[in-house]
Amino acid sequence: MWTRNFTLYFGARTVSLLGDAMMPVASALAIGKVYGIAGVGYTLAIWTASAVLVMLFGGVVADRIGARRLMIGADMLRVVTQGCVAIAFLDGAPSLTLLLTMAFLSGIGAGTFEPCVNGMVPLVAKDPQRANATLKIAEAVTQLAGPALAGVLIVVTGPVFVYTVDSATFMVSGVCLLLVRVTVPKPEPSNVLSDLRRGWEEFKSRSWMWSVILVWVFWGVLVVGPYVPLSSQVIGADYGWVMAALGLGTVLGGLVAIRLRPSRPLVAGATALSGYVAVPLTVALGLPLPLLMAGHLLGGCAWAFWSVMWSTSVQTQVAPDVMNRVNAYQVAGSVAGMAVGQAMAGPVTTLVEPRTFILGSALVTVGVVAALLLIKPIRRLSRDPQEATGRSIPVPADSLA
């Protein structure tokens, strides 16, 4: 697995993920100190919304020019946006308008980058599940180190240095991707609308995929979206350590996903996801720090295992020539609800106490797991590459486990 291409791709993802892992803590503490829960929520919401807006076109462009080129461009855009935020904090309190503008542009970078992630894995690794699990472990390590590092740096050096480091990580990622060498098949002549239509047809033909995304909208609005703005204020100064525990749990989940190869990956992933209930539940109950960290450790493990099963299913069930477009639809749908949840985090605190809302998030998590296990196409999906009709799809031999 550790070819030159995968090693470079692994390096690019790891270093940029480290910067990403630092940002929720840095944003929650730096922006929250100036503009409160509403400021954090609005900033995250506009970032997510702009990402969703461009994801579909990002998938189309990636299938036309190649995912690697588009990822490099997205990295360079985020070098600029994060650098501007760092400079803005030199004056102490940047305007909310500037923060929202940079969040919007940074979201565009993320929205064009994210549809390419799944499409790149089969190009740089022969075993998608092992590669996904390895990348998930790397992500988990960064989530372990990033929040704790950000928490320390924000106190010792302030937000300027943290945002500067984040800008630098995207520069390193772009250089690593520039050195990756992959062969991109020449696309057939087409226009943007027909490309979007082809991606939509491929997406909706897989009932297991759109079923998961439909459930995920509720997950985004009521669980993941409002979690960071609300929990960061509820937990307070220990937030970085709690997020570090979540990252450690993700490491463990990734290690498990390397070893286990269930015949029904989404069923196994959904069953494991039930452990994520511990994340909002421990926060809602106001448990002491050791129990908070234990709950997030379990939740991180559950989340990582589900993520690997989902990513591998997408990569092995979708033909390579439409991978980026289909991935754009599923990613856009996955995070669309998050933007709503993030935006409503501030207003909801005027109506409901944050702990009460987070307790509701725990109940929604139970409902999400139940829904995933009750939907027949999700239960029936096997490891074998198939279309919605059950026929084999043309996946290159060297891209399968």
DALIN-V684227 format. One record per residue. N is the residue number from 1. RES is the residue in one small letter. PSI is psi as a letter, one per 40 degrees, with the letter a starting at -180 (none if undefined). OMEGA is omega in whole degrees, 0 to 359 (999 if undefined). D_CENTER is the distance of its C-alpha to the mean C-alpha in Angstrom with 1 decimal. Layout:
# DALIN-V684227
N;RES;PSI;OMEGA;D_CENTER + N;RES;PSI;OMEGA;D_CENTER
This chain:
# DALIN-V684227
1;m;d;187;23.2 + 2;w;g;172;23.6 + 3;t;i;179;24.9 + 4;r;d;182;25.0 + 5;n;d;182;22.3 + 6;f;d;179;19.8 + 7;t;d;178;20.8 + 8;l;d;179;20.2 + 9;y;d;177;16.8 + 10;f;d;179;15.9 + 11;g;d;180;17.4 + 12;a;d;181;15.5 + 13;r;d;185;12.0 + 14;t;d;184;13.3 + 15;v;d;178;15.0 + 16;s;d;177;12.4 + 17;l;d;176;9.9 + 18;l;d;177;12.9 + 19;g;d;178;13.4 + 20;d;d;182;9.9 + 21;a;d;179;10.6 + 22;m;d;191;13.9 + 23;m;d;180;13.1 + 24;p;d;179;12.4 + 25;v;d;180;15.7 + 26;a;d;180;17.5 + 27;s;d;182;16.7 + 28;a;d;183;17.6 + 29;l;d;184;20.8 + 30;a;d;180;21.8 + 31;i;d;179;21.3 + 32;g;d;179;22.0 + 33;k;d;183;25.3 + 34;v;d;189;26.4 + 35;y;e;175;25.1 + 36;g;a;182;24.2 + 37;i;d;182;21.6 + 38;a;d;179;22.1 + 39;g;d;178;21.4 + 40;v;d;182;18.1 + 41;g;d;181;17.1 + 42;y;d;180;18.4 + 43;t;d;179;16.8 + 44;l;d;182;13.2 + 45;a;d;182;14.3 + 46;i;d;174;15.7 + 47;w;d;181;12.8 + 48;t;d;182;10.6 + 49;a;d;180;13.9 + 50;s;d;177;14.7 + 51;a;d;180;11.5 + 52;v;d;184;12.3 + 53;l;d;185;15.9 + 54;v;e;185;15.6 + 55;m;d;183;13.1 + 56;l;d;177;16.1 + 57;f;d;176;18.3 + 58;g;d;178;15.9 + 59;g;d;179;16.0 + 60;v;d;181;19.8 + 61;v;d;180;20.3 + 62;a;d;178;18.4 + 63;d;d;180;20.7 + 64;r;d;186;23.6 + 65;i;e;182;23.3 + 66;g;h;184;20.9 + 67;a;d;185;17.2 + 68;r;d;181;18.3 + 69;r;d;182;20.3 + 70;l;d;179;17.7 + 71;m;d;179;15.1 + 72;i;d;178;18.0 + 73;g;d;179;18.9 + 74;a;d;178;15.5 + 75;d;d;182;15.7 + 76;m;d;177;19.2 + 77;l;d;182;18.5 + 78;r;d;171;16.1 + 79;v;d;182;18.9 + 80;v;d;185;21.1 + 81;t;d;181;19.2 + 82;q;d;175;18.3 + 83;g;d;178;21.9 + 84;c;d;178;23.3 + 85;v;d;178;21.8 + 86;a;d;179;23.2 + 87;i;d;181;26.5 + 88;a;d;180;26.5 + 89;f;e;176;26.2 + 90;l;d;179;29.4 + 91;d;e;176;31.3 + 92;g;d;183;29.9 + 93;a;g;179;28.5 + 94;p;i;180;26.9 + 95;s;i;179;27.3 + 96;l;d;179;24.7 + 97;t;d;178;25.3 + 98;l;d;181;24.3 + 99;l;d;180;21.1 + 100;l;d;178;20.1 + 101;t;d;179;21.2 + 102;m;d;176;19.2 + 103;a;d;179;16.1 + 104;f;d;181;16.9 + 105;l;d;177;17.5 + 106;s;d;177;14.4 + 107;g;d;176;12.4 + 108;i;d;177;14.5 + 109;g;d;179;13.6 + 110;a;d;182;9.8 + 111;g;d;176;10.8 + 112;t;d;181;13.2 + 113;f;d;191;11.2 + 114;e;d;179;8.1 + 115;p;e;183;10.7 + 116;c;e;188;12.5 + 117;v;d;180;10.2 + 118;n;d;181;11.4 + 119;g;d;181;14.8 + 120;m;d;187;15.4 + 121;v;d;179;15.3 + 122;p;d;180;18.4 + 123;l;d;184;20.1 + 124;v;e;182;20.0 + 125;a;i;180;20.3 + 126;k;d;183;22.8 + 127;d;g;185;21.1 + 128;p;d;183;17.6 + 129;q;d;179;17.2 + 130;r;d;179;18.4 + 131;a;d;179;16.4 + 132;n;d;180;13.1 + 133;a;d;179;14.3 + 134;t;d;177;15.5 + 135;l;d;178;12.3 + 136;k;d;176;10.6 + 137;i;d;178;13.7 + 138;a;d;177;13.4 + 139;e;d;181;9.9 + 140;a;d;179;11.8 + 141;v;d;179;14.7 + 142;t;d;177;13.1 + 143;q;d;175;11.8 + 144;l;d;184;15.4 + 145;a;d;186;17.1 + 146;g;d;181;15.1 + 147;p;d;179;15.6 + 148;a;d;179;19.2 + 149;l;d;180;19.9 + 150;a;d;179;18.8 + 151;g;d;179;20.9 + 152;v;d;184;23.8 + 153;l;d;182;23.6 + 154;i;d;178;23.3 + 155;v;d;186;26.5 + 156;v;d;187;28.3 + 157;t;e;182;27.5 + 158;g;i;186;25.8 + 159;p;d;183;22.8 + 160;v;d;183;24.4 + 161;f;d;181;23.9 + 162;v;d;180;20.3 + 163;y;d;176;19.3 + 164;t;d;177;21.6 + 165;v;d;180;19.9 + 166;d;d;177;16.5 + 167;s;d;181;18.4 + 168;a;d;181;20.0 + 169;t;d;178;16.8 + 170;f;d;176;15.9 + 171;m;d;179;19.6 + 172;v;d;178;19.6 + 173;s;d;180;16.6 + 174;g;d;179;18.5 + 175;v;d;179;21.7 + 176;c;d;179;20.3 + 177;l;d;178;19.0 + 178;l;d;182;22.4 + 179;l;e;178;24.1 + 180;v;h;179;22.4 + 181;r;h;178;24.8 + 182;v;i;178;23.9 + 183;t;h;181;26.0 + 184;v;h;179;24.8 + 185;p;i;180;26.9 + 186;k;h;183;28.8 + 187;p;i;175;27.7 + 188;e;i;179;30.5 + 189;p;h;181;31.8 + 190;s;i;175;30.1 + 191;n;i;186;29.1 + 192;v;d;183;25.8 + 193;l;d;179;26.7 + 194;s;d;177;27.6 + 195;d;d;178;24.4 + 196;l;d;180;22.4 + 197;r;d;179;24.9 + 198;r;d;178;24.6 + 199;g;d;179;20.8 + 200;w;d;179;21.3 + 201;e;d;179;24.1 + 202;e;d;181;22.2 + 203;f;d;186;19.3 + 204;k;e;178;21.8 + 205;s;e;180;24.0 + 206;r;g;185;21.6 + 207;s;d;178;22.1 + 208;w;d;183;19.8 + 209;m;d;183;16.8 + 210;w;d;175;17.7 + 211;s;d;178;18.7 + 212;v;d;183;15.4 + 213;i;d;179;13.8 + 214;l;d;177;16.8 + 215;v;d;185;16.3 + 216;w;d;176;12.7 + 217;v;d;179;14.1 + 218;f;d;177;16.1 + 219;w;d;181;13.4 + 220;g;d;183;11.5 + 221;v;d;192;15.0 + 222;l;e;182;16.5 + 223;v;c;189;14.2 + 224;v;d;183;10.7 + 225;g;d;183;11.8 + 226;p;e;188;15.0 + 227;y;d;184;14.2 + 228;v;d;179;13.6 + 229;p;d;184;16.6 + 230;l;d;185;18.8 + 231;s;d;179;18.2 + 232;s;d;179;18.5 + 233;q;d;179;21.9 + 234;v;d;183;23.0 + 235;i;d;177;22.4 + 236;g;b;188;23.6 + 237;a;d;181;24.4 + 238;d;e;185;23.0 + 239;y;d;180;19.4 + 240;g;d;180;18.5 + 241;w;d;179;20.2 + 242;v;d;178;18.5 + 243;m;d;176;15.0 + 244;a;d;177;16.5 + 245;a;d;176;17.6 + 246;l;d;178;14.2 + 247;g;d;178;13.3 + 248;l;d;177;16.6 + 249;g;d;179;15.9 + 250;t;d;174;12.8 + 251;v;d;182;15.3 + 252;l;d;178;17.8 + 253;g;d;177;15.6 + 254;g;d;178;14.8 + 255;l;d;177;18.6 + 256;v;d;182;19.5 + 257;a;d;176;17.5 + 258;i;d;186;19.4 + 259;r;d;186;22.6 + 260;l;h;178;22.3 + 261;r;g;183;22.4 + 262;p;i;180;23.1 + 263;s;d;176;24.9 + 264;r;g;189;22.9 + 265;p;d;183;19.2 + 266;l;d;175;17.7 + 267;v;d;179;20.6 + 268;a;d;180;20.0 + 269;g;d;180;16.3 + 270;a;d;178;17.2 + 271;t;d;179;20.0 + 272;a;d;183;18.1 + 273;l;d;178;15.6 + 274;s;d;178;18.7 + 275;g;e;181;18.5 + 276;y;e;178;15.7 + 277;v;d;182;18.5 + 278;a;d;182;19.7 + 279;v;c;179;17.0 + 280;p;d;184;18.2 + 281;l;d;181;21.6 + 282;t;d;178;22.5 + 283;v;d;182;21.6 + 284;a;d;182;23.6 + 285;l;e;179;26.5 + 286;g;f;183;26.6 + 287;l;i;179;27.0 + 288;p;i;187;28.0 + 289;l;d;180;25.6 + 290;p;d;180;26.2 + 291;l;d;174;25.4 + 292;l;d;181;22.3 + 293;m;d;179;21.1 + 294;a;d;179;22.2 + 295;g;d;179;20.3 + 296;h;d;174;17.0 + 297;l;d;179;17.9 + 298;l;d;180;18.4 + 299;g;d;179;15.3 + 300;g;d;178;13.1 + 301;c;d;180;15.2 + 302;a;d;182;14.8 + 303;w;d;182;11.0 + 304;a;d;181;11.0 + 305;f;d;176;13.8 + 306;w;d;184;12.5 + 307;s;d;179;9.3 + 308;v;d;179;11.9 + 309;m;d;180;14.3 + 310;w;d;182;12.2 + 311;s;d;180;11.1 + 312;t;d;178;14.8 + 313;s;d;179;16.2 + 314;v;d;185;14.8 + 315;q;d;183;16.0 + 316;t;e;182;19.3 + 317;q;e;183;20.1 + 318;v;h;180;19.7 + 319;a;i;184;22.2 + 320;p;d;186;21.2 + 321;d;e;177;22.9 + 322;v;e;186;20.7 + 323;m;d;185;17.4 + 324;n;d;179;15.7 + 325;r;d;178;17.1 + 326;v;d;180;16.3 + 327;n;d;178;12.7 + 328;a;d;179;12.7 + 329;y;d;183;14.2 + 330;q;d;178;12.0 + 331;v;d;179;8.7 + 332;a;d;178;10.9 + 333;g;d;181;12.3 + 334;s;d;187;9.2 + 335;v;e;181;8.3 + 336;a;d;179;12.0 + 337;g;d;180;13.0 + 338;m;d;181;10.8 + 339;a;d;179;12.9 + 340;v;d;181;16.0 + 341;g;d;179;15.2 + 342;q;d;182;14.6 + 343;a;d;184;17.7 + 344;m;e;182;19.8 + 345;a;d;180;19.2 + 346;g;d;180;22.1 + 347;p;d;184;24.5 + 348;v;d;180;24.0 + 349;t;e;176;25.3 + 350;t;e;182;28.6 + 351;l;d;185;29.0 + 352;v;h;177;27.5 + 353;e;h;186;27.3 + 354;p;d;181;23.7 + 355;r;d;180;24.4 + 356;t;d;179;25.8 + 357;f;d;181;22.7 + 358;i;d;174;20.4 + 359;l;d;175;23.0 + 360;g;d;178;22.5 + 361;s;d;177;18.7 + 362;a;d;179;19.9 + 363;l;d;178;22.2 + 364;v;d;178;19.6 + 365;t;d;176;17.5 + 366;v;d;179;20.7 + 367;g;d;179;21.2 + 368;v;d;179;17.9 + 369;v;d;179;18.7 + 370;a;d;180;22.2 + 371;a;d;180;21.3 + 372;l;d;182;19.2 + 373;l;e;181;22.2 + 374;l;e;183;24.8 + 375;i;h;188;23.6 + 376;k;d;181;25.8 + 377;p;d;178;23.9 + 378;i;d;181;20.9 + 379;r;d;187;23.6 + 380;r;e;184;25.4 + 381;l;h;180;22.8 + 382;s;a;178;23.9 + 383;r;d;184;22.8 + 384;d;h;178;25.3 + 385;p;h;180;24.0 + 386;q;i;169;25.4 + 387;e;i;178;25.3 + 388;a;d;181;25.5 + 389;t;e;179;29.3 + 390;g;e;180;29.1 + 391;r;i;180;30.2 + 392;s;i;178;28.8 + 393;i;i;185;26.7 + 394;p;g;177;27.4 + 395;v;h;180;24.9 + 396;p;i;183;26.3 + 397;a;d;184;27.8 + 398;d;e;178;26.1 + 399;s;e;182;22.6 + 400;l;i;178;23.2 + 401;a;none;999;23.4
